[in-house]
Structures are given as structure tokens and as C-alpha cells.
Amino acid sequence: MKFLHAADIHLDSPLKGLASNDRIPGDITRHCTRRAFSNLIDLAIAEDVAFLIIAGDLYDGDWRDYSTGLFFIREMHRLARPCFLIRGNHDARSLITRNLTLPDNVREFSSRAAQTIHLPEHRVALHGRSFPDRTVPEDLSVAYPDRVPDCLNIGLLHTSAEDPAGEHDTYAPCRIEGLIAKGYDYWALGHIHQRATLHPGEPWIVFPGNLQGRHAHEPGGKGATLVTVRDGAIVGVEHRDLDVLRWAAVDVDLTDTETMAEVAAKLRFELEAATRQADGRPLIVRVTLTGATACHGALAADPHAIDAETRAAAAGISGMLHVEKLRLRTTPPPRLAYQDDDLAVLRRTFLDALDDPDIARRLLAEFAALDGLVPAADRNRARPPLDADQLRALAGDAWAVIETRLAEDATKGAI
């Protein structure tokens, strides 16, 4: 016997950060969560699983219209085998105002109290409880029913668990020791979008992760967990990728690069490496340029140019590689010491001037006036400094741009 464990499907949730990005074709991003869910059903049928578990957040919130519910019902008819689900913080009972009658093969756990559903033909007992409201501060697992003897016992729980890093909102927190003490064979968890096995066997305690990455902070393969049971015992737990597009964070270290040609070469190398990790899927990348480089001034002086260069490199690598955003985090190369030459004197004069309150005040006023001339659609790219501290924080980049321009003029024989 096999069963499939999924969670955090967020059906019909839009991809985040792409609303104003017209460079990524709509046919790549459209209906991603639906297509990933269809992949889940395809896998359930291909593996001939006995049942499907959805451990919360099937939906991302209240439906915009009934098409979301109709899609789920069609897929459940196609599944043609039992599906057991609990509600999580995004699709809690109090949040969903639209409803449709569920097919006979779908069983939803109560939000009023934990309950047990028996599958005598498979000698399985499933225990679970849905979220009644979005906020659930208590440990729901404490009130879960006792283990049913002579059955494979599976707990369905939407929870932030212990989450020691504090990376997720806290919902129905629980401790691993408490879950183990229940005596179940498998805990099907949901809520944490990063795949994780909290306890590898006796019992298995598993977050399958979400089914489809929806933004740059959900990189890598996404999918569900396929569990194999033999003679009443779990003998296999494996992840299966089901996502239809991938996200990746691409960091390009430009340390010691001297020319823009070197920058372009490193950029292409890292983008090609990221593409190989996408398993043939469309890939959306957030690129960050880092490191101390002699090209810092040139990059800071014309960020639009390196942005276009990055997108051109992506287009040359694959038609399925797309850049969501480029971030500049480079710095000028460290100097051993500034000598008492004209350039060093000019640099000290430039930086010292920012300590003059009158100069800082005039500069801030000029920045504010310039900001009023920037089209509203472009204002999210960079905000002007609001005080002297923010002004000084820009000084390093500003000087790097000046030094780059001076070097260019010197090369042309202007000075």
C-alpha cells in the first residue's frame, strides 16, 4: 500500500513579485498552483496510492470566485480514491465563505475537535483536526485521540512545530517529543514550506513543503511525499518533485574582477549553473552581485546597463530562464592607503563635506526635488535619502561613481 502526503498547495495563489514584471511570459506563470496540483493527482494515479492526505492550506484564502472550488472538485473526481484533508491558517473554517458540496471520496476533519477516521480495509487510522480560525495559539496535538491498536496510525497536523529559527508565523505550535509520545506511525504535517523530516522513523514526522514555489524566498524543487507501507509498517518515504516552475537565488561573487567582460563571464557561469539545477523546468532567478570589485563604480553608475546585460545573458542561455530582479551589493576594492595625491585630497574633501549640516541640508532638498520628477512607476527602484545618515550611507557608492568617471575621462585624454 502507498499513500501520498501533500500540504500548502495555496490553490490559485498568484506568484509574488511578478505583478509589474512584463518580461516574464504569462503562459509560464499562469495557473502554476493548479498545474502543480494536477501533477499531484497524476502521481497519485500513477503510483496507485490508497489515499491522498492534504495537511492544510489547500486554499490561499477565500475564493475570488467558484472556479477555485470547481477545479478542486474536478481533480478529486479524477483522483477517484479517498482524499483526507485538514484546514490550516490560510483556509481556516472561518475564512472561507464560499463552499461547494465535496465529492464522496473527500473527507474533511472537523474544526471543532480532533477526530479519528478508520480505514478498515487498509488497517489505517487517521487522526486530525482542522483550524477553526486563522490564529490557533495552542498545541492541537495534545488533544488528538490515542493510538488505535493493530492499525497504521497517521496524524494530520497543520503546525509551526518548534521552528527554532523563528522563520515562520507561529500556529498550533508543538514539540517533537509530544508527537512521538502519541505513538503514531506517521505525522503528516503542513505549514512550513521548506521540506523537512523532523524525525526519521518510529514515527516519521514530515513536512513535505509546499507544492509550488510562489516567490524568490521559496527556491528549489517542491512537491509531495510518497509513503510505502508493507505488512503494516512504513518501509519507504520519498520526496517527489511536482512543481511546474522553479525559483533560485543566484549570488555572483565579483571579488577581484577588473573588467566588465569578467563580470559578464562570471554572471553567465552562475546563471548556467542555476539552470542545470532546474531539471528542465522554467526558472525565475533573483540575481545578487557581491564582492569587492574595481567595476563597482561602473555598476553603480549605470545599474540599468548591468540589469539589461543580466537579462541578455539569461536569454542567451535558455528561453526558460528569466530574471525576476537584480540586486547590486558590490563594494569598491579596499585600498592599502590613500596617498596625498590630488585624487586622495578630492576624496577627503568630498566625504568631509557631508559633515557640514548646511551642505547636507541642501543635498537632501535637491534629492527630494529630483524624487518628485521620477515617474511613479519607477519610484520603487530606489528611494532618496531622508536624513544625513542615509546621505552618508550613499557616499561610498557616489565616490566610486565619481572615481570611475574621472578614470574614464583620463583615459580619453580629458585630464
ABEGO torsion letter per residue (X at the ends): XBBBBBBGAGBGBBBBGAAABAABBAAAABGAAAAAAAAAAAAAAAAGBABBBBBEGABAEBBABAAAAAAAAAAAAAAGBBBBBBBBAAABAAABABBBBBBAABBBBBAABBBBBBBAAAGBBBBBBBBABABBABBAAAABBBBBBGBBBBBBBBBAEAGAAGABBBBGBBBAAAAAAAGBABBBBBGBABBBBABBEOBBBBBAEBABBABAABBEBBEBBBBBBBGGBBABBBBBBABABBBBBBBBBABGBABAAAAAAAAAAAAAAAAAAAGGBBBBBBBBBBEBBAAAAAAAABAAAAAAAAAAAAAAABAABBBABBBBABBBBBBABBBBBAAAAAAAAAAAAAABAAAAAAAAAAAAAAAAABBAAAAAABBBBABAAAAAAAAAAAAAAAAAAAAAAAAAGAX
